[in-house]
């Protein structure tokens, strides 16, 4: 959906988000108020820029089971899961957030990723009885926080997780949904809660060589007792014989700094100063309504877990996500 602009950008106070979330609102005037509302289970987040893909047909689950890192052969209707698609060398190429409604698997993924995802999936259909579709033009994703009592309209598919519900909503119903379930919260509030929850995101925490072990994705998106998917050899080898070269960490940033470190800023030992050797990069940063300025970073595995770091030029204390 090129040059997408959400109709909810016309809501009062809406400020447009920047890449990779172009097309929806960054916030609606008060970032911390929006975060607190989500924490209370109120409001919703417009994620209508995300790509929506469906797989239907009698072989959909057994076929996807051969391609994804997750065990989905017996995925029960309404049960949410996450899955990755890896390169032959085990590097992460796609991250999918899935639910099956009994007839169709619904997945959302990163904005603009549908074409590449479907190109790969279509190349693997062979004789399987599956039908693939890009449903982004017809369906929008909205997020309801955990504890929300909002009513989901007819025609919507729901993916429920510990941190809320992702609703695949007919795109024509987006305005009515917003009117009935406000207040709206922007993606900056959603991202702040994601960072605080230590949840990696494709394209932010990943690069062309990221493997699942580095980000803690083994816990939620990889089933270690299944094989038969592209890149599985790397997953098994690193799990059984080796250690990932990098690890995801959570950073508590010095709150006296005016600006946040940006995606891609180098991470160094504070003792080496701003000219020291880079040991990793900042991947996501945010201002949290309780924790203050925070970030995720991917650093070399052997960086001491108690070392004080510099995220860009900002002093940062690290909290372990992936054990060194």
C-alpha positions as CSV (number, residue, x, y, z in Angstrom):
1,X,0.0,0.0,0.0
2,X,2.3,2.8,-1.2
3,X,2.1,6.3,0.3
4,X,-0.4,5.1,2.9
5,X,-2.1,7.8,5.1
6,X,-4.4,6.6,7.8
7,X,-7.7,8.4,8.0
8,X,-7.1,8.7,11.8
9,X,-4.4,11.3,11.1
10,X,-7.3,13.7,10.9
11,X,-8.1,13.2,14.6
12,X,-7.5,16.2,16.8
13,X,-3.8,16.6,17.9
14,X,-2.5,13.9,15.5
15,X,1.2,14.2,14.6
16,X,2.4,11.9,11.8
17,X,5.0,9.3,12.6
18,X,8.3,8.8,10.8
19,X,9.8,5.7,9.2
20,X,9.2,2.8,9.7
21,X,5.8,3.8,10.9
22,X,5.0,6.4,8.2
23,X,1.3,6.8,7.6
24,X,-0.1,6.6,11.1
25,X,0.1,8.9,14.1
26,X,3.2,9.1,16.3
27,X,1.0,10.7,19.0
28,X,-2.1,12.7,19.5
29,X,-0.6,15.4,21.7
30,X,0.4,13.8,24.9
31,X,2.8,10.8,24.7
32,X,2.8,10.0,28.4
33,X,-1.0,10.3,28.8
34,X,-1.4,7.9,25.9
35,X,1.0,5.4,27.5
36,X,-0.8,5.6,30.8
37,X,-4.1,5.0,29.1
38,X,-2.8,1.9,27.4
39,X,-1.4,0.6,30.7
40,X,-4.8,1.0,32.2
41,X,-6.3,-1.0,29.3
42,X,-7.9,2.0,27.7
43,X,-8.0,3.2,24.1
44,X,-6.3,1.6,21.1
45,X,-3.3,2.0,18.7
46,X,-3.7,2.5,15.0
47,X,-1.4,0.0,13.3
48,X,-3.2,0.2,10.0
49,X,0.0,0.8,8.1
50,X,1.1,-2.8,8.8
51,X,0.9,-5.4,6.1
52,X,-1.8,-8.1,6.3
53,X,-1.4,-11.5,4.6
54,X,-3.7,-14.5,4.7
55,X,-3.2,-18.2,3.9
56,X,-6.3,-20.4,3.4
57,X,-7.0,-23.8,2.1
58,X,-7.1,-27.3,3.7
59,X,-3.2,-27.7,3.7
60,X,-2.5,-24.2,5.2
61,X,-1.3,-25.3,8.6
62,X,0.7,-28.3,7.5
63,X,2.3,-26.3,4.7
64,X,3.2,-23.3,6.9
65,X,4.7,-25.8,9.4
66,X,7.3,-26.7,6.8
67,X,8.3,-23.0,6.3
68,X,8.1,-21.3,9.7
69,X,10.2,-21.5,12.8
70,X,7.1,-22.1,14.9
71,X,5.1,-25.3,15.4
72,X,1.8,-24.5,13.7
73,X,0.7,-27.9,12.3
74,X,-1.9,-28.2,15.1
75,X,-2.5,-24.5,15.7
76,X,-5.9,-24.2,17.3
77,X,-8.4,-21.6,16.1
78,X,-8.0,-18.4,17.9
79,X,-4.6,-19.3,19.4
80,X,-2.1,-16.5,18.7
81,X,1.5,-17.2,17.9
82,X,4.6,-15.6,16.4
83,X,6.9,-17.1,13.7
84,X,10.0,-16.2,11.7
85,X,11.1,-17.0,8.2
86,X,14.9,-17.5,8.0
87,X,17.4,-17.4,5.2
88,X,19.2,-20.6,4.3
89,X,22.0,-19.4,6.6
90,X,19.6,-18.9,9.5
91,X,19.3,-15.1,9.3
92,X,15.9,-13.5,10.1
93,X,14.1,-12.4,7.0
94,X,10.4,-12.0,8.1
95,X,8.5,-11.9,11.4
96,X,4.9,-12.9,11.4
97,X,2.2,-12.4,14.0
98,X,-0.4,-15.2,13.4
99,X,-3.8,-16.4,14.3
100,X,-6.0,-19.0,12.6
101,X,-9.8,-18.5,12.5
102,X,-10.6,-22.1,11.6
103,X,-10.5,-21.5,7.8
104,X,-7.7,-19.0,7.3
105,X,-4.4,-18.0,8.9
106,X,-4.2,-14.3,9.3
107,X,-0.8,-12.6,9.8
108,X,0.4,-9.1,10.1
109,X,4.0,-8.1,9.5
110,X,6.1,-5.0,8.9
111,X,4.8,-2.1,6.6
112,X,5.6,-2.8,3.0
113,X,6.8,-6.4,3.6
114,X,3.9,-8.2,2.0
115,X,5.3,-8.4,-1.6
116,X,8.6,-10.0,-0.5
117,X,6.9,-12.3,1.9
118,X,4.3,-13.5,-0.6
119,X,7.0,-13.9,-3.3
120,X,8.8,-16.4,-1.1
121,X,5.6,-18.2,0.0
122,X,4.3,-18.5,-3.5
123,X,7.6,-20.0,-4.6
124,X,7.1,-22.8,-2.1
125,X,3.4,-23.8,-2.8
126,X,4.2,-26.7,-5.2
127,X,1.3,-29.2,-4.9
128,X,-0.1,-28.0,-1.6
129,X,-3.8,-26.8,-1.4
130,X,-3.3,-23.3,-0.2
131,X,-4.4,-19.9,-1.3
132,X,-2.3,-16.8,-0.5
133,X,-3.5,-13.2,-0.5
134,X,-2.3,-9.7,0.4
135,X,-5.2,-8.3,2.4
136,X,-3.6,-5.0,3.3
137,X,-6.0,-3.0,1.2
138,X,-9.0,-4.5,2.7
139,X,-8.0,-5.0,6.4
140,X,-6.3,-2.8,8.9
141,X,-4.6,-3.8,12.2
142,X,-5.5,-2.0,15.4
143,X,-4.2,-2.9,18.8
144,X,-6.3,-3.0,22.0
145,X,-4.2,-3.1,25.2
146,X,-4.4,-5.9,27.8
147,X,-7.5,-5.4,30.0
148,X,-9.5,-3.6,27.3
149,X,-13.2,-4.1,27.4
150,X,-13.7,-2.7,23.9
151,X,-16.2,-4.6,21.7
152,X,-14.7,-6.0,18.5
153,X,-17.1,-5.4,15.5
154,X,-18.5,-8.1,13.3
155,X,-16.1,-9.1,10.5
156,X,-13.0,-8.7,12.5
157,X,-10.4,-11.4,13.4
158,X,-8.7,-11.2,16.8
159,X,-5.2,-12.2,17.8
160,X,-5.0,-12.2,21.6
161,X,-1.7,-12.1,23.5
162,X,-0.5,-11.4,27.0
163,X,-0.1,-7.7,26.2
164,X,-3.3,-7.1,24.3
165,X,-5.4,-7.9,21.2
166,X,-4.4,-7.3,17.6
167,X,-7.6,-6.8,15.6
168,X,-7.8,-7.4,11.9
169,X,-10.5,-4.9,11.1
170,X,-12.2,-4.3,7.8
171,X,-10.5,-1.1,6.7
172,X,-13.9,0.6,5.9
173,X,-14.8,0.2,9.6
174,X,-11.6,2.0,11.0
175,X,-13.3,5.4,11.5
176,X,-16.3,3.9,13.4
177,X,-14.0,1.8,15.5
178,X,-12.0,4.8,16.5
179,X,-15.1,6.8,17.4
180,X,-16.4,3.9,19.6
181,X,-13.1,2.9,21.3
182,X,-11.1,6.1,21.9
183,X,-8.9,7.6,23.1
184,X,-6.4,6.9,20.3
185,X,-2.8,6.3,21.3
186,X,0.1,6.8,18.8
187,X,2.8,4.4,17.8
188,X,5.3,6.2,20.1
189,X,3.3,5.0,23.1
190,X,3.0,1.5,21.6
191,X,6.8,1.4,20.9
192,X,7.7,2.6,24.4
193,X,5.7,-0.2,25.9
194,X,7.3,-2.7,23.4
195,X,10.8,-1.5,24.4
196,X,9.9,-1.8,28.1
197,X,8.6,-5.3,27.4
198,X,11.9,-6.3,25.8
199,X,10.0,-7.3,22.6
200,X,12.2,-7.2,19.5
201,X,10.9,-5.8,16.2
202,X,12.0,-6.8,12.7
203,X,14.0,-4.0,11.1
204,X,14.8,-2.3,14.4
205,X,16.5,-5.0,16.4
206,X,17.5,-7.0,13.3
207,X,20.0,-6.5,10.5
208,X,21.0,-8.7,7.6
209,X,22.9,-11.2,9.8
210,X,20.6,-11.4,12.9
211,X,19.8,-14.9,14.1
212,X,16.9,-15.6,16.5
213,X,19.1,-16.5,19.5
214,X,20.5,-13.0,19.7
215,X,17.2,-11.4,20.4
216,X,15.5,-13.9,22.7
217,X,13.1,-14.9,19.9
218,X,13.6,-18.5,20.8
219,X,11.1,-18.1,23.6
220,X,8.2,-16.8,21.5
221,X,8.8,-17.5,17.8
222,X,11.0,-20.6,17.5
223,X,10.0,-24.2,18.3
224,X,13.3,-26.1,19.1
225,X,11.7,-29.5,18.7
226,X,10.8,-29.2,15.0
227,X,12.9,-29.2,11.9
228,X,12.1,-29.1,8.2
229,X,12.3,-25.3,7.7
230,X,14.9,-23.1,6.0
231,X,17.7,-22.1,8.3
232,X,16.9,-24.8,10.9
233,X,20.4,-26.2,10.8
234,X,21.9,-22.9,12.0
235,X,19.3,-22.7,14.8
236,X,20.1,-26.2,16.0
237,X,23.9,-25.7,15.7
238,X,24.0,-22.5,17.7
239,X,21.6,-23.9,20.3
240,X,23.4,-27.1,20.8
241,X,27.1,-26.3,20.1
242,X,27.8,-22.6,20.2
243,X,26.8,-19.2,21.4
244,X,25.3,-16.4,19.5
245,X,27.9,-13.7,18.7
246,X,25.6,-10.8,19.9
247,X,22.9,-10.3,22.5
248,X,20.0,-8.0,23.1
249,X,20.1,-5.8,26.1
250,X,17.7,-3.3,27.8
251,X,19.2,0.1,28.6
252,X,18.2,2.5,31.3
253,X,19.4,5.8,29.8
254,X,20.7,8.9,31.7
255,X,17.5,11.0,32.2
256,X,19.5,14.3,32.2
257,X,20.1,14.0,28.4
258,X,17.8,16.1,26.3
259,X,17.7,13.8,23.2
260,X,17.4,10.1,22.8
261,X,20.1,8.0,21.0
262,X,18.9,7.1,17.6
263,X,18.6,3.7,15.8
264,X,22.1,2.7,14.7
265,X,24.0,4.9,17.2
266,X,27.1,3.0,18.5
267,X,27.3,1.5,21.9
268,X,30.6,1.7,23.7
269,X,32.0,1.1,27.2
270,X,31.5,4.2,29.2
271,X,35.1,3.8,30.5
272,X,36.4,4.1,27.0
273,X,34.6,7.4,26.3
274,X,32.8,8.5,23.1
275,X,35.9,7.7,21.0
276,X,36.1,4.1,22.2
277,X,35.6,1.0,20.1
278,X,31.9,0.3,19.2
279,X,30.6,-2.9,20.8
280,X,27.1,-2.8,19.3
281,X,24.3,-0.5,18.2
282,X,21.2,1.1,19.6
283,X,18.2,-0.5,18.0
284,X,15.2,1.3,19.6
285,X,14.8,4.1,22.1
286,X,11.8,5.6,23.8
287,X,10.6,7.8,26.7
288,X,8.6,5.7,29.1
289,X,6.0,7.3,31.5
290,X,7.5,5.4,34.5
291,X,11.0,4.2,33.5
292,X,12.1,7.4,31.8
293,X,14.4,7.2,28.8
294,X,15.0,3.6,27.8
295,X,16.4,1.7,24.8
296,X,17.2,-1.7,23.3
297,X,20.6,-2.4,21.9
298,X,22.4,-5.3,20.3
299,X,25.9,-5.7,21.6
300,X,28.7,-8.2,21.4
301,X,28.1,-11.3,23.6
302,X,31.3,-10.9,25.7
303,X,30.6,-7.4,26.9
304,X,30.4,-7.7,30.7
305,X,26.8,-7.8,31.9
306,X,27.6,-5.2,34.6
307,X,29.4,-2.7,32.4
308,X,28.2,0.8,32.2
309,X,27.7,1.7,28.5
310,X,27.4,4.7,26.3
311,X,24.5,4.7,23.9
312,X,25.6,7.2,21.4
313,X,26.8,9.8,23.9
314,X,24.3,8.9,26.6
315,X,25.4,6.9,29.7
316,X,23.4,3.8,30.1
317,X,23.0,0.9,32.6
318,X,22.2,-2.4,31.0
319,X,19.7,-5.0,32.0
320,X,20.2,-8.5,30.6
321,X,17.6,-9.9,28.2
322,X,19.7,-12.6,26.4
323,X,22.2,-14.2,28.8
324,X,25.9,-13.7,27.8
